[in-house]
Amino acid sequence: MPINGLFIGLVTLDLIYLAESPPKNNQKIVAVDYTVAAGGPATNAAVTFGHLGDRATVLGIVGSHPMTQLIREDLANYKVGIIDLDSTTQNPPPVSSIIVTQSTGERAVISINAVKTQASGKSISLDVVQNVNIVLMDGHQMTVGIAIAQMAKIKNIPVVIDGGSWKPGFEELLPFVDYAICSANFHPPQCKSEEEVFAYLSQVGIPHIAITHGENPIQYRIDGKRGVLNVPSVRAVDTLGAGDIFHGAFCHYILRSSFTDALEQASHVASLSCQFFGTRRWMDINFDG
């Protein structure tokens, strides 16, 4: 049976440039390379999930502005479905401009994310989780995410959050979450240390928690027991989207293996992606997912 994943959150148009360095004030630079792709944490995760052999659908706001055709074509190319929460809006989609430093793979990003493109819970069909096996939320469509998390909980569908950073509303969403995969920048209120973050997430009832640290080891907790998982060491060409790719791969593997195995396998996929420019070119490599 096909595995279906629903990915809820930000849908952007990413303009990605490879350059020697970001420009300084009043400086013009010429890029070494560039690419254009649909982006956003949930969107990149969905593309990865689909690339590994599953069926992915993104749920977010796309609209009908001419620029959205680039988003739709990119997602169609990777066989990712779209559920548009506001198909009639003619506002331009959020556009991210990204400069990747050629020598280090580090990136500089400017974007308005989903601040101006929030959907209400009224946009949701009751059958949105029909035949869905796993749900991931990046927190950029919080009202919708909370409503769908409640539906998923009733149907025993696992819910994963991409905790890139704390966003208002997470306190309402977290009680419905099964897997919290967070970055080191995820700081719930009054949480200053990693130990406090683990304690906060455990207290709201999340059984599986992981905190990623880029190329450094992943810290995780399963039902209160702590562990550490090393990640592959690679020469990074571009770290853009590596966390998103990690989440998409995790969603693929967690339906087939244990929590620690899924974390380890996802780290291999994310590390592979860092060896290529942009968020898509790693997919051209033969990879056994």
N, C-alpha and C positions, 0 to 999 in steps of 0.2 A: 504494500500500500504506500502511496506517496506521502511524504511528510510535508505538512503545511505550516509555515511560520507567518505570523502577523507582526509587522514592525511599525510601531507607532511613534511619530515624532516629526522631526525637522526634515523638510525637503528643500534643498537649495540648488542653485546653479553655481558650481565651483569653477573659477578661472585660476588655473594653477601654472605658475611660472617657475622655471629653474634658472637661478642666477648665481653669480659669484657671491653676492650678499644683498640684503635689502637696501633700498636707496636711502641716502641721508636727506636731510632737509634741502629742498630745491635742487636735488640731483635727479637726472634721468639716467636710466640704465637700460641695457639691451639684454633680454633674456637669452639663455643658451637653448632652452626648449620650453614648450608650453603644451597644455592640454586642457580640455573642457569636459566636465562630467557632472552628472547629478551628484549632490553631496548631502551632508547632514549625517549625524551619528546613526540614526535608525536606517537611513537610506543605504549608506555604505555597508551596514551590517546585513541588510536584506540582499544586496548584490552578492556578498560573500556567501551567505546561506544558500542562495540559488546556485552559485558557481560550484559549490560542493555537492550538488546533486539533489537538493530539496526544492520545494516550491515556496517562493517568497512573495509576499504582498506588503507594500508600503501603505500605511494609512496616515495621511497628512493633508495639508492644503497645497494644492498645485495651481488651480485656476486656469484662466484662458488667455492670459497675456501672451503675446507672440514668443517671448523668451522661453515659455514653458515647453514649447515644442522640442527644444534641445534636451530638456529633462525627460520628456516622454520618450524620445527616440533612444536616449541612452539606456533608460530602464527597459524598454522593449528589446533592445539589443541583448540584454542579459536576462531576458524572460522574467522580469520582475513585474508583478501586477501593481496597479495603483487603485486605491480607494480614495477619491478626492473628497475632502470634507467641505469644500466650497468651490465647486466646479465653475460657478458663474462669476467669481471675482475676476476683474480685469487688472487688479493690482499686479505689479511685477513681483516675481518670486524673490525671496531673499537671495542675494548674490554675495558669495564669498570670494574675495581676492586674496590669493595665497602666494607667497614667495618662499621657495625652498632654497636654502643655501647649499650650493653644489658641494662644498668640501666637507660639510658635517651632516647634511640631511635634515637639519633643523628647519622649522618653518615659522613664518610670521603670517598671521591671519587677521583680516578685518572683515567683519560681518555684522549684520543686525539680528541674526538668528530668527526666532519665531515671535519676537515681541509684538510685531504688527500683524501677525497672521495666526491668531488664536481662535480655535473653534469651540463651540459650546457643546454640551452633552446632547443637545437636541439633534445634533448632526448624525447621531449613531443609530444604525439599524440594529434591531434586537438579534438578528442572525449573523452579526459580524464575526462571531467566534465559531460559527458552524464549521465543522470539519477542520478546525485549527488545532495543531498539536503543541504549539509553543507560542508565547507572546513575549516580545521585547519592547520596552519603552525607554526613550531617552530623556523624558521629562519636559520636552519642548511643547507637547500638547497635553498639559497636565489634567485639565478637566475631562477630556476624552479618555485619557489614560486611566484615571481613577475609575470611571464608569466601566471601562472594558475589563480592568483588573477584577472588579467585583463579579462581572459575568464569568470571567475565566475561573475564579475561585469556586464558584458554584458548580462548574463543569469539570473541576479538577484538572484544568489546563495549567501547566507550569508558567509562571510569570518571572521574567528576567528584567532587571533594570540595568541600564547603562548609567552608572553614577559618575558622570564626568565632573560635575560640580553640583553643589546643593542648590535646589530651586524651590521657591515657595510652592507648597502643595505636596511635597514629598512626604510630609508627616502624615497625610491622609492616604497616600498610595502605599507606603511601605508595609502596612499590616497585611496586604494581599500578595506580597512578593515572596517567591520561593528562592530565588538566586539574586543576590546583590553583588554585582561585579563593578567595583568602584575604582576610581583613580585616586592618587595621593592627594588630589585637590578637592576631594569630596569631604566637606566639613559640615555635619549637622549642627544645629544651634548648640552653643556652649561646648562643642567638641574641639579641643585643641590638639590632642594627640591621637595617634593611630589606635592606641588601646581604647581611648574613649569612643572612637568611631565604631570599633568592633562591639563595644559594650552597648552603645545606643542601638545598633542594628539588631543585636541579639535580643535586647529587651522588647523590641516591637515584634519579635517572633520569627525573624528570618533565620532559617536553619543553615543556609549555605552562604557564606560571605567571602569575598576575595577583594584584596586591594592590590592593584598593579602599580609598578614603579618604573615603567619604561623598560630599559635594558636590565634593570636590577630585579632581584627575586620577587616573586609574588608572595604576599602574605595571605593566608586563608584561615578560615575557621569553619568547622563542620560540627554542628550541635555542641558548640562550646569548646571544642578541641582545636588548638592552634597548630599550624603547620607552615612550612616554607617550601616554595617550589622555584627552582632555578629556571631561567629562560635561556634560549640559545643565544650565543654570542655571534653577531654578524657585523659586517661593515655596512653601516646604514647609508643608503643613498638618499632616502626620503622617508621621514617618519610620519608624514601626513596620513591620517586615516588609520594608522596602525591599531589604535584602540578600538575603532569602529569595526575593523576587520576581525580583531580578536573577539569581539562580542558576537559577530555573525557566525564565526567558526565555533564558538562555545555553544551557541544555540543548536548547531548541527550535531556536535559531538555529545552534548549532555543527554540527548535522546537515545544514545547508543552505548554510553559508558558511564563510569563513575564521575563524581565531581572533580576529583584530582586528575583523573585521566583526561577529562574534557578541558580542564585548564591547561594541562601540558600540551595537548594536541593543538589547542587554539593558539598557544604561544608560538608554536612552530609555524603556523600559518601566518601569524602577524609578523614574525621575524622574517619570513620569506618575502612578505610584501615590502618590508623596509629596504630591500635590496634593489628596488626598482622605482623609477620616478613615477609619480602620480598614484592614483588609487585603483588603477585597472591593469596596468601592464604586467603585474605579477601573474595575472590570470592566463597569460599567454604561455606560461611554462607548464610543461606536463607535471601535474601534481596529483598524487594519489590521495584524494580526500576521503 
